Amino acid sequence: MQTALLALASALPAVAQNRWSIVEDGGITWNVEPGKGHQDHIEMSGKKVSAIVTYGVDQAGRLTLSRHVVFPMLRFAPNKTRDHLALVFADDAAPRYFIDRAAPRGEVVLRVHHKGIMRIESVIGRNREVSLTRTIFPSVNKPLVIEAYTFTNNTEKDITVEVESTEKVVRTNPSRGIYGGYIATSEVQGSGERVVRPKEATTYAMLFSARKTGEPELPVDVTAEEQERRNRIEDLLAVLQLETPDPVLNTAFAFAKIRAAESIYETKGGLMHGPGGGAYYAAIWANDQAEYANPFFAYLGDETAVESARNSYRHFARYMNPDFKPIPSSIISEGEG
């Protein structure tokens, strides 16, 4: 979505072009204007998870937020392309929060920022007494998506902030699963009430994760996970940079690098790039990998991306034959089909 948003800018009306700005850190920012509602979406991925985040504001500046979380390697019979665990966590999945023991009034979104990590900045209260920043990103190596909530006290006195303990658990039928039953959870880390001093901040986190039944719960260090994600993004942005007189083109290329190289999944058949989109994961398609992604990965030089390219050719090589019989156009289900 990031790439499309930038690369197609020249074809959009002026009002759409002006919604997003390229900022100093190399990311893009939408500064929300009062009375101008808009909805958008973006996909972000790690080796064991992908998240399509649909977000927007209404005419009053109120946030709408939905998360479509995909766990590509938690698979179901008959184990075809789309037979993975996927759950949608809408607005009602978010925990309730309270400022000075009262439900907040008038949260208004100020801006949205993308650079491999999504950041939504809001203010709360008639005089903007509290700032709230939501930071959303996938884990690099775990089946986990994190949505952190940072509350900043903008006043000259202490305030209390409380985020309620909120949990949802889904247990799948073991007879349907290729690997038995699965447990998917959304839960708040560090719920409860805290005192926040003037000009200081406190952070809670909502964790969206899944695992096979019988596996232990994931240990999650939110700060470490965010830093690992930032490091991964910066590593990708540091190589194969496009430099032209057009900053939109340069930024579009940078975001394309992120999307192509993050959408690689650690399957039982090795590392596999997948286009995502809620459907295409943990598999190999001739047009996506052999024709498009793999040649690009050779120039990119990223170790994970290069290995995924080699792995896809190894899988296709299994079907090559001296009789020139057709090879499959796709190898799905972690390399089995």
N, C-alpha and C positions, 0 to 999 in steps of 0.2 A: 504493500500500500504506500509506503514511504516513497519508493521509486516511482510508482505511477503518479503520485501526487506532484512530484517535482518534474519528472520527464515530460508530462503532458501539460505543463503549465502554459506553454505557448498556445495550446488549443482551447484554453478555458477563458470564460469571460473575465474582464478586469477585476470584478468583485471577488471572484474565486482566487485569482492570482494574488490578490492583496491580503488574503487571509493568513498566509504563512510567510514568515520571514526567516532568512538565514541569519543565524546569530554568531557571535564571536567564537564560541566553542566548537563550531562546525555543525551544530544541530539545527533544527528548525523549530520555530515557536509560533503558536497561534495566540495572539493577544485578543482575548474575547471582548467584543464591543457590545455594550448594553443594547438589548432589543434585537440582536442578530443571532438567532439560533442556528445551530449546525450540528450535524452528526457525521462521524467518520469511523474508521476502524483501522487496526494495524495488527500484524502477526509478528510475534517474537518467539524464538525457539532456542532450546538447549539440546543436549545429546539425548535426553530422555523425556522431553515434554515440549509441547508447543501451546501457545496461547493466542487466540484471536480476541483482541480487546475492542469492543464496540463502545464508543464514548460520544458524548455530545452535551450541549447545553440547550435549554429551552429559551424562550424569549425573555424570561426573567433571570437568566443566568444560572439556573439550577442544573446540577450535574445529573446525567444519566450514564450508567456504567454497567456493562455486561461482559463476562469473561467466558469464552468457549475454550475449555482446557482439554487438550488431547494428550493421551498417554499412548504413544504409537506401539510400544512393545507389550502392552497388556491386551491380549488379543482374544477374540471369540470365534467359535465355529460359525460358518464354514471356513473362516480364515481367508477371506477375500480382501480386496483392497481397502474397503472401509470398515473392516471388522476389528476396530480398536476401541478402547475405552475412551469415551468423550462425554464431558458433562458441561452444562451451561450454568454458571452462577450469575444471576441477574442482580439488580439493585437490592433485592431483599436478602441477598446473601451477606451483605456488608453488615458489620456490627453497629449497634446503636452507640452513640457517644453523647456525653453530657459535659457541659461547662458550668462550673459552680453548682453542680447537682441539678441543673435544669437542661431540658432539651434545647439545643441551639436553634436560634431563629435566623433566617436570612443568610445561609451559606451561599456565596456567590463565587463562581469560577472566574479567575483573572486570566489565566493563561495555561496552555498545554505545550509541553516541550518533548521532542523526540531526539534521541541520539543513542539508539540501542537500548536505552532505558526510558520508560515513559514517566513523565512527571506532570502532575496536575496540581496547580496552585490555586487555592481559594482563600477567601477571608470570611470571617464569621462575626456577626454582630453589627449593630447600627453604626458604630464607630470603629469597626474593624479591630475589635479588641483581641481577636485570636486569628492567627494564620494557620491553615491546614494544607500540608503538602502530601499528596499521595504519590508514592513511587512504586511503579509496577515493572517487574522483570522476571524472566525465567532463570532458574538455576542453570549453571553451565553443565553440571554433571549429574544432577539429581532429578527425579520425577517430581518437580516442585516449581510452583509459581508463587512469588512473594508480592504482596501488596502492603507496603509500609505506610503508616499514617504518622506524620510528624506535626505535632501541635506546638505553636510558638506563642508565648504570652507577650502581646504587644503593649500591655498596660504597665502602670507603675506600682502595681500591687500583686500579691500572690493570687493565683487562681487554682481551682481544682479541675482536673480533667479525668474523666472516667470513660473507658471503653469496656462495654459489657462482654462477658464471656459468651462467645457464640460458636457453636459447633454443628456441623452437618456431617453425617456419616452415611455412605452408600456401600452396601455389601452385595456383591454380585453373586449370581447362582453359579456354584462351582461346576455344574454339569455343562454350562455354556462356554466356560473359559478354556482356552488352549492350555493354560497353565493353572487351571483350577479357579478358585474364587479370588476376587480382588476387593480391596478396601480403599475407597476414596474418601478423603476428608477435607473439609474446610474448617479452620479453627483459628482463634485469636491467640497469638503468643503474647504473654505478659499483660493479660486483661486486668482490670481493676482501676481503682482511683489513685491519682497521684497529685501532689502539690507541685505546681510549676511557678517558679519565681519570675519576677519581671525580666523580660528580654531573653529568657531561657526557653528551652524546648524539650519535649519528651516524645519518644517514638514507640508506637505499638506496631504489630504486624499481623496481617491475615495470611495464613499459609494454605495453599491449595496443593494437595499431594495425593499420591496413590501408590499402592504396593500390592504384592501378592499376599494372600492370606498365609499367615505363618511367618512372614518376614517382620523384623522389628520396625518400630516407628523410626522415621528419619530424625537424626539429630540436626538441628538447624541453628546456625549462627547467622542471623540476618545481615549483620555488618560485613562478615567475611564473604557471604554469598554475593552481596552487592559489589564488593570490591573485586571479586573474581569475575563477575559479569563486566564491570568497567574495564578490567585488564584485557579481557577477551576482545571487547569492542575496540579499544585503543590499539591492540596488536593488529587487528584487521585494517584499521584506518591508516596505520603507519606504512603499509606496503602498497605498492602499485597505485600510486596516487595519480589522478588525472589533473593536469594543470592546463587550463585554457583561459581565455579572456572572459568566459561566461561562468560566473559563480554558481548559477543554477545547475548547469551541466556538471560542474565539478562535484557539487553536493549530491546530485542524483547518482553519479557514479559511486561516490563514497557509500551512500545508503544501499545501493545495489550490491556492493561488496559485503556489507553486513548481512543482508537478507540471504544471499546465496550461500555464504560460508557458515552462517549460524544454523541453517536448516539441514543439519547433518545429524543422523540418529545412530546411536550405538546399539545395533541389533545383534542377534545371535549369529547372523551371517556377515558380521563386520560392519564397518561404518558405511552408511548409505545416505546420500543426499536425496531429499524429496522436496517437491514444490510446495507441499502443505495445502493451504486453503481449506482446512477442515476435512480433507479427503485423502490426500496423497502423501503417505508417510511409510517409513520402514520398508522400502521397496526400491526398484530400479526401473526406469523407463528409458527406452533407447533415445527418444528425442530430448528429454530433459537432461539426462546425464551424458550419454555418449556424444551428442551433438552440441550441447550448449554449455552445461556447467563444467564438465571435465576439461575441455580445452581452456576455459577461463581459469580454472584452478591451477593449471600448469603455469600460467603467467603470474597468478597471485602468489604461489609459493608457500601458502599456509600448510603446515604439516598435516593437520586434520583433513583439510580439503583435498590435498594431494592423495592421501591414503584412501579417502572415499572414492576418488576417481580410479585409482588402481583396483580397488575392490570391485567396482562395477564392471570393469573389463574382465576381471577374473571370473565373475559370475557369467558374463556373456560367453566367455571362452569355453565354458562347459558344454555349450550347445553347438559349437562350431564343428563341422564334420566334412570329410572328404567328398561326400556326395552332394554338397551344396544344398542340402535341405534347409528350408527356412528356419531361422532362429526366432525365438519369441521377441515381441516388441516390448514386453515388460516381464520382470521377474519380481513377483509380489511376495508378501508374507515373510518378510525377513530373509528373502532369498530362496524360499522353498518352492514357489510356484511361478 
